[in-house]
Amino acid sequence: MLDAQRLGGLQSRLLLRVDEVAQMIGVSKATAYDLVNRNEIPSIRLAGRGGRGLLRVPADALRKMVEQRSTSAEGK
């Protein structure tokens, strides 16, 4: 669980790890990865060791996605 101090620190960062996003939106790590893989959560892959790279979620894009979905849910 994220405490208020840690959450504040995450919100000031540009990029978040998928496990951090999972905690922020209240889903499992596996569900968060599934949402990223289905492009429901925006993500970028940075160059990294081993050829796969580092998967990160831009914090601003995550905020916008949540706001858009909240707005569309209110209209239903």
N, CA, C and O atoms as a Tinker XYZ file with bonds, in Angstrom:
   304  protein
     1  N      0.842000   -1.189000    0.000000    73     2
     2  CA     0.000000    0.000000    0.000000    64     1     3
     3  C      0.880000    1.242000    0.000000    63     2     4     5
     4  O      1.925000    1.269000    0.651000    81     3
     5  N      0.462000    2.256000   -0.721000    73     3     6
     6  CA     1.219000    3.495000   -0.789000    64     5     7
     7  C      0.798000    4.440000    0.325000    63     6     8     9
     8  O     -0.392000    4.691000    0.519000    81     7
     9  N      1.778000    4.963000    1.057000    73     7    10
    10  CA     1.439000    5.990000    2.039000    64     9    11
    11  C      1.420000    7.348000    1.337000    63    10    12    13
    12  O      1.874000    7.464000    0.199000    81    11
    13  N      0.900000    8.370000    2.007000    73    11    14
    14  CA     0.715000    9.688000    1.392000    64    13    15
    15  C      2.041000   10.294000    0.938000    63    14    16    17
    16  O      2.092000   10.932000   -0.113000    81    15
    17  N      3.102000   10.110000    1.697000    73    15    18
    18  CA     4.393000   10.680000    1.332000    64    17    19
    19  C      4.929000   10.037000    0.053000    63    18    20    21
    20  O      5.411000   10.735000   -0.839000    81    19
    21  N      4.846000    8.715000   -0.036000    73    19    22
    22  CA     5.333000    8.013000   -1.235000    64    21    23
    23  C      4.471000    8.363000   -2.435000    63    22    24    25
    24  O      5.002000    8.554000   -3.528000    81    23
    25  N      3.162000    8.451000   -2.267000    73    23    26
    26  CA     2.273000    8.809000   -3.365000    64    25    27
    27  C      2.603000   10.204000   -3.878000    63    26    28    29
    28  O      2.608000   10.431000   -5.088000    81    27
    29  N      2.878000   11.140000   -2.974000    73    27    30
    30  CA     3.261000   12.487000   -3.376000    64    29    31
    31  C      4.530000   12.481000   -4.214000    63    30    32    33
    32  O      4.638000   13.222000   -5.191000    81    31
    33  N      5.490000   11.644000   -3.834000    73    31    34
    34  CA     6.735000   11.534000   -4.596000    64    33    35
    35  C      6.511000   10.947000   -5.975000    63    34    36    37
    36  O      7.138000   11.382000   -6.941000    81    35
    37  N      5.627000    9.966000   -6.082000    73    35    38
    38  CA     5.325000    9.367000   -7.379000    64    37    39
    39  C      4.644000   10.365000   -8.299000    63    38    40    41
    40  O      4.911000   10.389000   -9.500000    81    39
    41  N      3.772000   11.181000   -7.747000    73    39    42
    42  CA     3.028000   12.126000   -8.572000    64    41    43
    43  C      3.918000   13.208000   -9.149000    63    42    44    45
    44  O      3.539000   13.844000  -10.133000    81    43
    45  N      5.095000   13.442000   -8.571000    73    43    46
    46  CA     5.983000   14.472000   -9.086000    64    45    47
    47  C      6.945000   13.927000  -10.144000    63    46    48    49
    48  O      7.679000   14.705000  -10.754000    81    47
    49  N      6.960000   12.628000  -10.372000    73    47    50
    50  CA     7.859000   12.029000  -11.363000    64    49    51
    51  C      7.226000   12.030000  -12.739000    63    50    52    53
    52  O      6.001000   11.998000  -12.857000    81    51
    53  N      8.040000   12.066000  -13.780000    73    51    54
    54  CA     7.557000   12.032000  -15.154000    64    53    55
    55  C      7.126000   10.639000  -15.580000    63    54    56    57
    56  O      6.116000   10.479000  -16.267000    81    55
    57  N      7.889000    9.628000  -15.175000    73    55    58
    58  CA     7.632000    8.249000  -15.587000    64    57    59
    59  C      7.454000    7.351000  -14.371000    63    58    60    61
    60  O      8.135000    7.506000  -13.357000    81    59
    61  N      6.531000    6.417000  -14.495000    73    59    62
    62  CA     6.236000    5.486000  -13.404000    64    61    63
    63  C      6.447000    4.054000  -13.864000    63    62    64    65
    64  O      6.246000    3.736000  -15.036000    81    63
    65  N      6.853000    3.191000  -12.944000    73    63    66
    66  CA     6.925000    1.761000  -13.237000    64    65    67
    67  C      5.507000    1.191000  -13.233000    63    66    68    69
    68  O      4.612000    1.747000  -12.597000    81    67
    69  N      5.309000    0.099000  -13.932000    73    67    70
    70  CA     3.980000   -0.502000  -14.028000    64    69    71
    71  C      3.484000   -0.954000  -12.660000    63    70    72    73
    72  O      2.292000   -0.837000  -12.378000    81    71
    73  N      4.358000   -1.465000  -11.807000    73    71    74
    74  CA     3.907000   -1.892000  -10.472000    64    73    75
    75  C      3.456000   -0.693000   -9.639000    63    74    76    77
    76  O      2.548000   -0.821000   -8.818000    81    75
    77  N      4.080000    0.471000   -9.839000    73    75    78
    78  CA     3.649000    1.680000   -9.132000    64    77    79
    79  C      2.270000    2.124000   -9.629000    63    78    80    81
    80  O      1.416000    2.533000   -8.842000    81    79
    81  N      2.072000    2.037000  -10.933000    73    79    82
    82  CA     0.768000    2.377000  -11.515000    64    81    83
    83  C     -0.306000    1.454000  -10.956000    63    82    84    85
    84  O     -1.402000    1.905000  -10.624000    81    83
    85  N      0.002000    0.168000  -10.849000    73    83    86
    86  CA    -0.960000   -0.799000  -10.311000    64    85    87
    87  C     -1.410000   -0.379000   -8.914000    63    86    88    89
    88  O     -2.603000   -0.405000   -8.611000    81    87
    89  N     -0.465000    0.004000   -8.069000    73    87    90
    90  CA    -0.813000    0.433000   -6.711000    64    89    91
    91  C     -1.647000    1.709000   -6.740000    63    90    92    93
    92  O     -2.596000    1.850000   -5.968000    81    91
    93  N     -1.296000    2.635000   -7.626000    73    91    94
    94  CA    -1.999000    3.911000   -7.685000    64    93    95
    95  C     -3.456000    3.751000   -8.108000    63    94    96    97
    96  O     -4.331000    4.454000   -7.603000    81    95
    97  N     -3.719000    2.820000   -9.040000    73    95    98
    98  CA    -5.092000    2.675000   -9.537000    64    97    99
    99  C     -5.830000    1.510000   -8.884000    63    98   100   101
   100  O     -6.991000    1.251000   -9.202000    81    99
   101  N     -5.162000    0.812000   -7.979000    73    99   102
   102  CA    -5.826000   -0.217000   -7.189000    64   101   103
   103  C     -6.103000   -1.526000   -7.914000    63   102   104   105
   104  O     -7.136000   -2.162000   -7.702000    81   103
   105  N     -5.158000   -1.925000   -8.782000    73   103   106
   106  CA    -5.286000   -3.216000   -9.458000    64   105   107
   107  C     -4.021000   -4.027000   -9.204000    63   106   108   109
   108  O     -3.029000   -3.504000   -8.697000    81   107
   109  N     -4.064000   -5.297000   -9.557000    73   107   110
   110  CA    -2.876000   -6.132000   -9.395000    64   109   111
   111  C     -1.823000   -5.748000  -10.436000    63   110   112   113
   112  O     -2.120000   -5.111000  -11.446000    81   111
   113  N     -0.599000   -6.152000  -10.157000    73   111   114
   114  CA     0.499000   -5.905000  -11.092000    64   113   115
   115  C      0.211000   -6.596000  -12.428000    63   114   116   117
   116  O      0.471000   -6.024000  -13.486000    81   115
   117  N     -0.318000   -7.810000  -12.387000    73   115   118
   118  CA    -0.634000   -8.547000  -13.612000    64   117   119
   119  C     -1.700000   -7.819000  -14.431000    63   118   120   121
   120  O     -1.602000   -7.743000  -15.656000    81   119
   121  N     -2.713000   -7.288000  -13.756000    73   119   122
   122  CA    -3.769000   -6.546000  -14.451000    64   121   123
   123  C     -3.198000   -5.281000  -15.079000    63   122   124   125
   124  O     -3.550000   -4.940000  -16.208000    81   123
   125  N     -2.323000   -4.582000  -14.362000    73   123   126
   126  CA    -1.712000   -3.370000  -14.906000    64   125   127
   127  C     -0.896000   -3.692000  -16.158000    63   126   128   129
   128  O     -0.976000   -2.966000  -17.149000    81   127
   129  N     -0.109000   -4.773000  -16.123000    73   127   130
   130  CA     0.649000   -5.167000  -17.311000    64   129   131
   131  C     -0.287000   -5.530000  -18.453000    63   130   132   133
   132  O     -0.009000   -5.205000  -19.607000    81   131
   133  N     -1.387000   -6.198000  -18.149000    73   131   134
   134  CA    -2.367000   -6.541000  -19.180000    64   133   135
   135  C     -2.952000   -5.280000  -19.811000    63   134   136   137
   136  O     -3.092000   -5.208000  -21.032000    81   135
   137  N     -3.294000   -4.292000  -18.995000    73   135   138
   138  CA    -3.830000   -3.025000  -19.509000    64   137   139
   139  C     -2.808000   -2.298000  -20.376000    63   138   140   141
   140  O     -3.166000   -1.705000  -21.394000    81   139
   141  N     -1.542000   -2.340000  -19.979000    73   139   142
   142  CA    -0.479000   -1.734000  -20.789000    64   141   143
   143  C     -0.348000   -2.478000  -22.115000    63   142   144   145
   144  O     -0.256000   -1.851000  -23.170000    81   143
   145  N     -0.339000   -3.800000  -22.069000    73   143   146
   146  CA    -0.198000   -4.600000  -23.288000    64   145   147
   147  C     -1.358000   -4.410000  -24.250000    63   146   148   149
   148  O     -1.189000   -4.543000  -25.462000    81   147
   149  N     -2.547000   -4.097000  -23.716000    73   147   150
   150  CA    -3.720000   -3.839000  -24.565000    64   149   151
   151  C     -3.839000   -2.362000  -24.938000    63   150   152   153
   152  O     -4.833000   -1.943000  -25.532000    81   151
   153  N     -2.820000   -1.578000  -24.586000    73   151   154
   154  CA    -2.767000   -0.137000  -24.861000    64   153   155
   155  C     -3.893000    0.644000  -24.206000    63   154   156   157
   156  O     -4.264000    1.715000  -24.687000    81   155
   157  N     -4.441000    0.126000  -23.118000    73   155   158
   158  CA    -5.445000    0.870000  -22.353000    64   157   159
   159  C     -4.767000    1.839000  -21.390000    63   158   160   161
   160  O     -5.347000    2.859000  -21.016000    81   159
   161  N     -3.546000    1.520000  -20.991000    73   159   162
   162  CA    -2.704000    2.440000  -20.229000    64   161   163
   163  C     -1.540000    2.781000  -21.151000    63   162   164   165
   164  O     -0.835000    1.885000  -21.615000    81   163
   165  N     -1.330000    4.079000  -21.422000    73   163   166
   166  CA    -0.227000    4.474000  -22.296000    64   165   167
   167  C      1.125000    4.136000  -21.675000    63   166   168   169
   168  O      1.303000    4.246000  -20.462000    81   167
   169  N      2.071000    3.726000  -22.509000    73   167   170
   170  CA     3.393000    3.376000  -21.994000    64   169   171
   171  C      4.453000    3.662000  -23.047000    63   170   172   173
   172  O      4.159000    3.842000  -24.229000    81   171
   173  N      5.686000    3.697000  -22.581000    73   171   174
   174  CA     6.831000    3.820000  -23.472000    64   173   175
   175  C      7.873000    2.801000  -23.033000    63   174   176   177
   176  O      7.903000    2.381000  -21.877000    81   175
   177  N      8.721000    2.413000  -23.968000    73   175   178
   178  CA     9.805000    1.487000  -23.643000    64   177   179
   179  C     11.123000    2.226000  -23.843000    63   178   180   181
   180  O     11.414000    2.721000  -24.932000    81   179
   181  N     11.906000    2.291000  -22.788000    73   179   182
   182  CA    13.208000    2.935000  -22.827000    64   181   183
   183  C     14.279000    1.886000  -23.070000    63   182   184   185
   184  O     14.118000    0.727000  -22.687000    81   183
   185  N     15.364000    2.287000  -23.700000    73   183   186
   186  CA    16.465000    1.362000  -23.924000    64   185   187
   187  C     16.985000    0.860000  -22.588000    63   186   188   189
   188  O     17.117000    1.621000  -21.629000    81   187
   189  N     17.274000   -0.411000  -22.544000    73   187   190
   190  CA    17.785000   -0.991000  -21.311000    64   189   191
   191  C     18.635000   -2.199000  -21.607000    63   190   192   193
   192  O     18.809000   -2.583000  -22.763000    81   191
   193  N     19.157000   -2.789000  -20.571000    73   191   194
   194  CA    19.990000   -3.981000  -20.731000    64   193   195
   195  C     19.133000   -5.170000  -21.127000    63   194   196   197
   196  O     17.963000   -5.256000  -20.754000    81   195
   197  N     19.713000   -6.070000  -21.871000    73   195   198
   198  CA    19.018000   -7.300000  -22.220000    64   197   199
   199  C     18.116000   -7.186000  -23.431000    63   198   200   201
   200  O     17.448000   -8.157000  -23.786000    81   199
   201  N     18.075000   -6.043000  -24.069000    73   199   202
   202  CA    17.318000   -5.901000  -25.302000    64   201   203
   203  C     15.844000   -5.592000  -25.153000    63   202   204   205
   204  O     15.234000   -5.081000  -26.092000    81   203
   205  N     15.248000   -5.882000  -24.009000    73   203   206
   206  CA    13.811000   -5.661000  -23.835000    64   205   207
   207  C     13.494000   -4.215000  -23.493000    63   206   208   209
   208  O     12.444000   -3.702000  -23.881000    81   207
   209  N     14.367000   -3.568000  -22.790000    73   207   210
   210  CA    14.135000   -2.189000  -22.400000    64   209   211
   211  C     13.313000   -2.089000  -21.129000    63   210   212   213
   212  O     12.865000   -3.090000  -20.571000    81   211
   213  N     13.132000   -0.873000  -20.695000    73   211   214
   214  CA    12.392000   -0.587000  -19.468000    64   213   215
   215  C     11.024000   -0.041000  -19.834000    63   214   216   217
   216  O     10.922000    0.950000  -20.556000    81   215
   217  N      9.987000   -0.673000  -19.346000    73   215   218
   218  CA     8.624000   -0.249000  -19.618000    64   217   219
   219  C      8.218000    0.780000  -18.571000    63   218   220   221
   220  O      8.297000    0.518000  -17.371000    81   219
   221  N      7.784000    1.950000  -19.030000    73   219   222
   222  CA     7.375000    3.017000  -18.134000    64   221   223
   223  C      6.069000    3.642000  -18.607000    63   222   224   225
   224  O      5.744000    3.623000  -19.793000    81   223
   225  N      5.336000    4.193000  -17.657000    73   223   226
   226  CA     4.066000    4.865000  -17.947000    64   225   227
   227  C      4.259000    6.351000  -17.681000    63   226   228   229
   228  O      4.588000    6.732000  -16.557000    81   227
   229  N      4.061000    7.204000  -18.693000    73   227   230
   230  CA     4.150000    8.640000  -18.455000    64   229   231
   231  C      3.048000    9.086000  -17.492000    63   230   232   233
   232  O      1.870000    8.816000  -17.723000    81   231
   233  N      3.433000    9.764000  -16.421000    73   231   234
   234  CA     2.474000   10.149000  -15.383000    64   233   235
   235  C      1.363000   11.043000  -15.942000    63   234   236   237
   236  O      0.196000   10.863000  -15.593000    81   235
   237  N      1.709000   11.994000  -16.797000    73   235   238
   238  CA     0.686000   12.882000  -17.370000    64   237   239
   239  C     -0.318000   12.116000  -18.223000    63   238   240   241
   240  O     -1.516000   12.394000  -18.176000    81   239
   241  N      0.168000   11.154000  -19.001000    73   239   242
   242  CA    -0.726000   10.358000  -19.847000    64   241   243
   243  C     -1.665000    9.509000  -18.983000    63   242   244   245
   244  O     -2.834000    9.333000  -19.326000    81   243
   245  N     -1.161000    8.992000  -17.878000    73   243   246
   246  CA    -2.002000    8.217000  -16.965000    64   245   247
   247  C     -3.089000    9.103000  -16.357000    63   246   248   249
   248  O     -4.252000    8.705000  -16.290000    81   247
   249  N     -2.709000   10.304000  -15.916000    73   247   250
   250  CA    -3.703000   11.238000  -15.362000    64   249   251
   251  C     -4.789000   11.571000  -16.379000    63   250   252   253
   252  O     -5.977000   11.560000  -16.057000    81   251
   253  N     -4.373000   11.866000  -17.609000    73   251   254
   254  CA    -5.340000   12.199000  -18.659000    64   253   255
   255  C     -6.280000   11.029000  -18.943000    63   254   256   257
   256  O     -7.484000   11.222000  -19.114000    81   255
   257  N     -5.726000    9.811000  -18.993000    73   255   258
   258  CA    -6.531000    8.621000  -19.244000    64   257   259
   259  C     -7.575000    8.440000  -18.152000    63   258   260   261
   260  O     -8.735000    8.146000  -18.440000    81   259
   261  N     -7.165000    8.616000  -16.899000    73   259   262
   262  CA    -8.101000    8.460000  -15.783000    64   261   263
   263  C     -9.177000    9.548000  -15.842000    63   262   264   265
   264  O    -10.355000    9.265000  -15.626000    81   263
   265  N     -8.779000   10.785000  -16.132000    73   263   266
   266  CA    -9.747000   11.882000  -16.235000    64   265   267
   267  C    -10.753000   11.634000  -17.357000    63   266   268   269
   268  O    -11.952000   11.847000  -17.174000    81   267
   269  N    -10.274000   11.189000  -18.506000    73   267   270
   270  CA   -11.166000   10.920000  -19.645000    64   269   271
   271  C    -12.153000    9.809000  -19.305000    63   270   272   273
   272  O    -13.342000    9.910000  -19.606000    81   271
   273  N    -11.662000    8.770000  -18.691000    73   271   274
   274  CA   -12.553000    7.656000  -18.350000    64   273   275
   275  C    -13.533000    8.038000  -17.261000    63   274   276   277
   276  O    -14.673000    7.574000  -17.253000    81   275
   277  N    -13.091000    8.889000  -16.334000    73   275   278
   278  CA   -13.996000    9.356000  -15.276000    64   277   279
   279  C    -15.102000   10.212000  -15.870000    63   278   280   281
   280  O    -16.263000   10.091000  -15.480000    81   279
   281  N    -14.746000   11.072000  -16.808000    73   279   282
   282  CA   -15.705000   11.949000  -17.465000    64   281   283
   283  C    -16.703000   11.138000  -18.278000    63   282   284   285
   284  O    -17.902000   11.411000  -18.233000    81   283
   285  N    -16.223000   10.139000  -19.024000    73   283   286
   286  CA   -17.132000    9.338000  -19.848000    64   285   287
   287  C    -18.027000    8.467000  -18.970000    63   286   288   289
   288  O    -19.167000    8.193000  -19.344000    81   287
   289  N    -17.537000    8.027000  -17.810000    73   287   290
   290  CA   -18.354000    7.218000  -16.899000    64   289   291
   291  C    -19.456000    8.067000  -16.261000    63   290   292   293
   292  O    -20.553000    7.573000  -16.000000    81   291
   293  N    -19.160000    9.342000  -16.015000    73   291   294
   294  CA   -20.160000   10.237000  -15.430000    64   293   295
   295  C    -21.296000   10.513000  -16.398000    63   294   296   297
   296  O    -22.433000   10.729000  -15.977000    81   295
   297  N    -20.999000   10.507000  -17.694000    73   295   298
   298  CA   -22.002000   10.811000  -18.702000    64   297   299
   299  C    -22.965000    9.663000  -18.972000    63   298   300   301
   300  O    -23.967000    9.848000  -19.662000    81   299
   301  N    -22.680000    8.497000  -18.445000    73   299   302
   302  CA   -23.550000    7.324000  -18.699000    64   301   303
   303  C    -24.677000    7.260000  -17.730000    63   302   304
   304  O    -25.498000    6.345000  -17.798000    81   303
